[in-house]
Amino acid sequence: MADPATYRPAPGSIPESPGVYRFRDPGGRVIYVGKAKSLRQRLNSYFADFAGLHPRTQTMLTTAASVDWTVVGTEVEALQLEYSWIKEFDPRFNVKYRDDKSYPYLAVTMGEDFPRVQVMRGAKRKGTRYFGPYSHAWAIRETVDLLLRVFPVRTCSAGVFKRAGQIGRPCLLGYIDKCSAPCVGRVTPEEHRALAEDFCDFMAGNTGRFIKRLERDMRDAAAVEEYERAARLRDDIQALQRALEKQTVVLGDGTDCDVIALAEDPLEAAVQVFYVRGGRIRGQRGWVVDKVEEATPGELVEQFLLQMYGEATIPREILVPARPPDETALIELLSEQRGSRVDLRVPQRGDKKSLMETVERNAKESLAQHKLRRASDLTTRSRALQEIADALDLDQAPLRIECYDVSHIQGENVVASMVVFEDGLVRKSEYRRFSIRTAEGDVASIYEVICRRFKRYLEERAETGELDADADDAGEREAGHGAGTPIDPETGRPRKFAYPPNLVVVDGGPAQAAAAQRALDELGIDDVAVCGLAKRLEEVWLPGDDQPVILPRSSEGLYLLQRVRDEAHRFAITYHRTKRSKSLKESALDQVPGLGPARRQALLRHFGSVKRLREASAEEIREVPGIGRATAEAIVAALRGESPSPAGQGS
């Protein structure tokens, strides 16, 4: 790894003007591209205090061997150049958005002599109009089938079109009036192109004029007693209305906007976009990104907008979850690309806020599905376990991982959780929870729970006679790892703690890891590895080490450790809420004579919490229906630890 000091630019050599900079590795490949309002301030920040930088930035600097820059005139030019370089060099340390699947579009090939309607995926072609994307290809085909009744545009391939022209007979769609059959000259090229343009106008949201025209023609046909033609026009109108029903109305007529929402965790982010045209949702698309650098939601939004709208059509309004840091320059760039004003807004209320919440739910679901697909892959799990073994210098892959987390609110109702992953998959039957007895902080709680868990382990080993097993027996047990938890012969149930892990993970930094290791050392257990996973920077801490182990952001091992830690956190919070809820129900109000569940609930509804009730006077408590003076004074006495007044007792 390179020392950043060896390629630091000379003092005063970096200009103060805006620009774009590139870090290159020893082979000359660009590994990071960034922009800055002041190149001098930005680049000096990389070299001024290396120890204070984010670990991923440190990795980038030690991977690089040189840095260069290009001066530009404005921030808008900096945005343009940054986008061009990211697209050209594909730097490994920049955020890269990739589709979480290949989305189909409805395409009309207006560049051909006889435009064709079809489903398309992949790169867009010049001279073709696209609508969507759609979540499923069948959704496109249903819409097209309805619209071909009114706009009989060609849908056949070039080969079928050419052969029909040679034999002078159209295909089946031509006979059932779902194609105007330009292949055999039923319509001229100009008439067919007009049909294709009407089709595109309808898909673009200009629907009203077509329905009104058909309704007018239907009435005219009925007036002259052409009832068959009127009935056919009526069916055409119904077909258009059914096509419109498939596209949900979410905003006012004439509203064109893209709605963008994010869902993220420390390692990845998912982006969902809903395309609204004419007030209707016309399409949806999703991306998933590996967060190879630390980025705020606003920075993710800016990077996404640059990459998404580099070539795509830009609407007049874009709804985003957070404002980008260089909002003014970004709006100017997008407006320049569109050719008219583009508004960038964060919805605060109303229909647009509700739609943003819907898109956000889709983004969260997309991220969850992506994680599920990633976790279920056997090859990926095997690679993750091996990466953990290599990073922590373990003798073998940790086939059984136990993770511990502590949960509390200001030191009250302290609980801890233990979750188990075997072969990279959850083992929920092995989960355990602990009620902490000594509330002296997270470090002491970790020490207590590790002691309690492994004391039980030693006790159950002693009961089964395994403590004096020789090395060969230990090897046999190790080879059978993952076969299941030992069974208690007396109860027939699995022994809760008889199965040791290969790796103990604690939620926290060096202090928590050291506490867990101290507990194991005091119990004489030396064959279980320990590490801590700090949430803020996703650092892996080994007991006694001064520096953390930094796994790459794209590491499957780090992803598995994070998933284990998050599951322990979820399980701990669930238990803490249950215990806290129970303690609230068993409050001092339960000790008040004559105060039943209904009036307890009425008191809590009136005051909002036990804390506010404790601060209330007897007169204020009497305002609650059903509470008399004697009961109010008894409540005050119970909550404040006082004795009821004689007057109150005698009432």
Secondary structure, 3 states (H helix, E strand, C coil): CCCHHHHCCCCCCCCCCCEEEEEECCCCCEEEEEEECCHHHHHHHHHHCHHHCCHHHHHHHHHCCEEEEEECCCHHHHHHHHHHHHHHHCCCCCCCEEECCCCCEEEECCCCCCCEEEEECCCCCCCCEEECCCCCHHHHHHHHHHHCCCCCCECCCHHHHHHHHHHCCCCHHHHCCCCCCHHHCCCCHHHHHHHHHHHHHHHCCCCHHHHHHHHHHHHHHHHCCCHHHHHHHHHHHHHHHHHHHCCCECCCCCCCEEEEEEEECCCEEEEEEEEEECCEEEEEEEEEEECCCCCCHHHHHHHHHHHHCCCCCCCCEEECCCCCCCHHHHHHHHHHHHCCCCEEECCCCHHHHHHHHHHHHHHHHHHHHHHHHHHCCHHHHHHHHHHHHHHHCCCCCCCEEEEEEEEEECCEEEEEEEEEEECCEECHHHCEEEECCCCCCHHHHHHHHHHHHHHHHHHHHHHCCCCCCCHHHHHHHHHCCCCCCCECCCCCCECCCCCCCCEEEEECCHHHHHHHHHHHHHCCCCCCEEEEEECCCCEEECCCCCCCECCCCCCHHHHHHHHHHHHHHHHHHHHHHHHHHHHHHCCHHHHCCCCCHHHHHHHHHHHCCHHHHHHCCHHHHCCCCCCCHHHHHHHHHHHHCCCCCHHHHHC
